[in-house]
Amino acid sequence: MTTEESDGALPSTIESICRRHGGREGPLLAILHDVQDTFGHIPDEAVRHIARTLNLTRAEVHGVVRFYTDFHAEPARAHQLKVCRAEACQAVGGRAVWAAAQALSAVSDGRVEIEPVYCLGNCPCGPSAQWNGRTLGRITPERVHELVSAAEGGRPS
């Protein structure tokens, strides 16, 4: 559901999500995950409503959204490539994978969001990356190129 499709339903949906987690201790992360799962990102209106509901400032809620890389204040692009930049992956070719991803982001049509992460928990199979939520091991610069090229051409990968 996009924000445009749901503007009228946004406040009631946010309220429902907040009520669902209301009895929990420290419900903010669970609420933010549900909001993002519902809308694809965390709209400003949701931040305001969540802050009011949890008796937090908007800055506190916004700070959490900006701190955690899995939360997005803007709608995500069509595809997401997360490249591990941690030491274990760097030691087995991760620098070349990151360089390839960076080079492709400079010439891509904007459909692919390329983001550094610092461990995907797949160290024995490094270098690792995550493509649209799917973790990939032993990734190569060539495989990065294949994934991004297929996404830009509209072909599934």
Order of alpha helices (4+ residues) and beta strands (2+ residues): alpha-alpha-alpha-alpha-alpha-beta-alpha-beta-beta-beta-alpha
